[in-house]
Amino acid sequence: MFRYRGKYDHEMNSVRKTKDFNFKIHVFGKNGKIKNVDFDFGNDDDYSIPNHEFISKGIYENINNGEIGSLTVDGYVHLHCYFNKVDD
């Protein structure tokens, strides 16, 4: 999961903090299998974008080889993405 510089963000400025939100991915596989992946985006420097950069550091979530067969249906990955704002 990465944060990208927006179309109108000036490249000389760093893009710092963001409002807190959660990003959830539910991957639906065969025979009712589901994999839930949750990312918490708070005021974390991992999601800040330094001057002259296009992308933040970010976080990776891998699906291992043992899971991929049960998480694909006819060669496709079916997923739902949810954005939830965290209230102060």
Contacts in CASP RR format, 6 or more apart in sequence:
PFRMAT RR
TARGET T0000
AUTHOR 0000-0000-0000
METHOD contacts of the structure
MODEL  1
MFRYRGKYDHEMNSVRKTKDFNFKIHVFGKNGKIKNVDFDFGNDDDYSIP
NHEFISKGIYENINNGEIGSLTVDGYVHLHCYFNKVDD
1 23 0 8 1.000
1 39 0 8 1.000
1 58 0 8 1.000
1 59 0 8 1.000
1 60 0 8 1.000
1 61 0 8 1.000
2 55 0 8 1.000
2 56 0 8 1.000
2 57 0 8 1.000
2 58 0 8 1.000
3 15 0 8 1.000
3 18 0 8 1.000
3 41 0 8 1.000
3 47 0 8 1.000
3 48 0 8 1.000
3 49 0 8 1.000
3 55 0 8 1.000
3 56 0 8 1.000
3 58 0 8 1.000
4 49 0 8 1.000
4 54 0 8 1.000
4 55 0 8 1.000
4 56 0 8 1.000
5 11 0 8 1.000
5 15 0 8 1.000
5 49 0 8 1.000
5 53 0 8 1.000
5 54 0 8 1.000
5 55 0 8 1.000
6 15 0 8 1.000
9 15 0 8 1.000
9 49 0 8 1.000
11 51 0 8 1.000
11 52 0 8 1.000
12 51 0 8 1.000
12 52 0 8 1.000
13 51 0 8 1.000
14 48 0 8 1.000
14 49 0 8 1.000
14 50 0 8 1.000
14 51 0 8 1.000
15 48 0 8 1.000
15 49 0 8 1.000
16 48 0 8 1.000
17 42 0 8 1.000
17 43 0 8 1.000
17 48 0 8 1.000
18 41 0 8 1.000
18 42 0 8 1.000
18 43 0 8 1.000
18 47 0 8 1.000
19 42 0 8 1.000
19 85 0 8 1.000
19 86 0 8 1.000
20 40 0 8 1.000
20 41 0 8 1.000
20 42 0 8 1.000
20 43 0 8 1.000
20 85 0 8 1.000
20 86 0 8 1.000
20 88 0 8 1.000
21 41 0 8 1.000
21 42 0 8 1.000
21 83 0 8 1.000
21 84 0 8 1.000
21 85 0 8 1.000
21 86 0 8 1.000
22 38 0 8 1.000
22 39 0 8 1.000
22 40 0 8 1.000
22 41 0 8 1.000
22 82 0 8 1.000
22 83 0 8 1.000
22 84 0 8 1.000
22 86 0 8 1.000
23 38 0 8 1.000
23 39 0 8 1.000
23 41 0 8 1.000
23 81 0 8 1.000
23 82 0 8 1.000
23 83 0 8 1.000
23 84 0 8 1.000
24 36 0 8 1.000
24 37 0 8 1.000
24 38 0 8 1.000
24 39 0 8 1.000
24 81 0 8 1.000
24 82 0 8 1.000
24 84 0 8 1.000
25 36 0 8 1.000
25 37 0 8 1.000
25 38 0 8 1.000
25 61 0 8 1.000
25 79 0 8 1.000
25 80 0 8 1.000
25 81 0 8 1.000
25 82 0 8 1.000
26 34 0 8 1.000
26 35 0 8 1.000
26 36 0 8 1.000
26 37 0 8 1.000
26 79 0 8 1.000
26 80 0 8 1.000
26 82 0 8 1.000
27 34 0 8 1.000
27 35 0 8 1.000
27 36 0 8 1.000
27 37 0 8 1.000
27 63 0 8 1.000
27 71 0 8 1.000
27 77 0 8 1.000
27 78 0 8 1.000
27 79 0 8 1.000
28 34 0 8 1.000
28 71 0 8 1.000
28 73 0 8 1.000
28 78 0 8 1.000
28 79 0 8 1.000
28 80 0 8 1.000
29 35 0 8 1.000
29 70 0 8 1.000
29 71 0 8 1.000
29 72 0 8 1.000
29 73 0 8 1.000
29 78 0 8 1.000
30 69 0 8 1.000
30 70 0 8 1.000
30 71 0 8 1.000
30 72 0 8 1.000
30 73 0 8 1.000
31 70 0 8 1.000
33 70 0 8 1.000
33 71 0 8 1.000
35 63 0 8 1.000
35 67 0 8 1.000
35 71 0 8 1.000
37 61 0 8 1.000
39 59 0 8 1.000
39 61 0 8 1.000
41 47 0 8 1.000
42 86 0 8 1.000
46 56 0 8 1.000
46 57 0 8 1.000
46 58 0 8 1.000
46 59 0 8 1.000
47 56 0 8 1.000
47 57 0 8 1.000
47 58 0 8 1.000
48 56 0 8 1.000
49 55 0 8 1.000
49 56 0 8 1.000
63 71 0 8 1.000
71 77 0 8 1.000
END
